[in-house]
Amino acid sequence: MEKALLTALAAVVVLAGCSGPTVHTMTYATVAEARASGAIDRGWVPSDIPDSAYELRAAYAVDGWERWGLFNFPPGEAHALKRILETEETPLAGTRMEIPSRIEWWPVILRGNLDAERIATTGLLAYRSRSGGRMFGVNWNQGRAYYWATR
């Protein structure tokens, strides 16, 4: 009897450790591919990212509002991305990012308690989107952007 109780308690502890949102991830070569799959219509990929974006990754919480993604863009076409962002940078100091472990492609530097000084050394700058309630982390020199939904 005591062994069965210990086994049941161990199972509860293991299951509690696995809790968190159910997350789906997708990969698209281009914005056109994401659009054709319905990912943009469903809100998994922002509708206003530049058509020149490529190598997109997207993730969303099945039972929630959370969205995460990344894409590359030709640095020569940064103006298309700038059109959807606020002009002022947004400080990330004091921000906590809870990212499900299933999103293995999300950078370590944007997980947990964010260290603004460390992030700055990577060239990543943060901006709010003009619409859609998202944040973007952009490395203009590398031509890479990360986005996430905010409440």
N, C-alpha and C positions, 0 to 999 in steps of 0.2 A: 504494500500500500504506500509506504513512504517513498519507495523508488518511483512509483507511478506519479506521485505528487511532484517529485523533483523533476521528472521528465516533462510533465505538463508545464511547470514553471519555466523550465529552460526553453521550451517552445514559445511561450509567451514573450520572453525576453528577446529571443531571436526575431520573432515577427515584429515586435515593437521597433527593433533596430532597422528593419526594412521598410518602415513606414515612410511616407512622403508621397508627393504627387506622382501619378502615373504619367509618364512623359513619352511622347512620340517624337522621333527625329527623322528628318528627311534631308536629302542632298539633291541639288539641282545644278546642272552645268551653266544654265543661263536664266535670266528673268523670264524669257519666253517659255522655257520648260516649266518653270514654277507656275506661270500663269496657265499654261495648258493643263497642268495637273489639278488645278483648282486651289492651290495653296494660297494664292493671293486673294481670291474670292472668299476663302474661309478665314482670312486674317492671320494665317500662319507666317506669311511673308508680307512685309509692308507693301502696299500698292504704289507707294511713291518713291521707292528706291530707283535709281537710274536704270534705264534699259540696258546700259552698257555693263552693268554689274555681272559678275560671273563667279563660278565656284561658290554657290550659295549653300549654306547649311541652315536648317531651321529646326526648332524644337518648340513644342507647346505642351502645356499641362492639360490633360484630357478633361479634368473636372474643374478648371480654373481659368483665370485670365492671363496667366503667365506665358510669355513668349520670349524666346532667345534666338539669336541668329547671328550669322556673320556672312560677309561677302567681300569679294575683291572688286576693285574698280580700276580702270586705267587712270593713273595719276594725272594725265593730261585732260581728263574729264571730271576733275574734282568739282568744277563749278556746278555740275548737275546734282551732286550730292549736297553741296552747300545751299542750294535753293530750298531744300526741305528741312534745314536745320536753323535754329536760332543763331544769331551772329555771335553772341557772347558765349564763352565757355562756361560750363557748369562744374563747380568744384565737387569732387567725389570724396573729400575728406569726411570721415565720420559715417560713411555709407557702409552698410552691411549687405552683401550679396549672397543670398541662399540659392545655390545652383544645384539641382539634382545631379548626383554622381553619374547618372546615365548619359549626361551631356559631356562626354569625355573630351570633345574638341574645344570646349570653353576654356579660355586661358586661366591658369592658376592665379595670375595677378589680379583677376577680376572675380575672385571667390573670397568669401568670408569678410572680415573687416578690411576694407580697402585702404591701402597705404598710398596716399596721394603723391608723396615724394617718389616712391618707387615706381608708380605708374608713370609719372612725368619722365623718368629716365628712359622709358621705352618709346617715347614719342607719341603716346596715346593721349588724345585730348577728348574731353566729354562735352556733349551738346544735347540739349533737348530738341526734340523734333517740333516743327511748327504746328503739326497736327498729329493726332493718333496716340498721344500720351506715351511716347517712347523716349528712351535715352539712346544715344549713339556714342560709342567710343571709336574714334577715328585716328588712324595713323596715316596722315596725308602723304608722307614720304614713301611708305610701303604700299599704299593703295589698298588698305584693308579697313573694314568697318565692322564693328560688333553692335548689335542692338538688343534691347530688352524692353519689355513692357513695364510701365510703372502704374501704380494705382492712382 
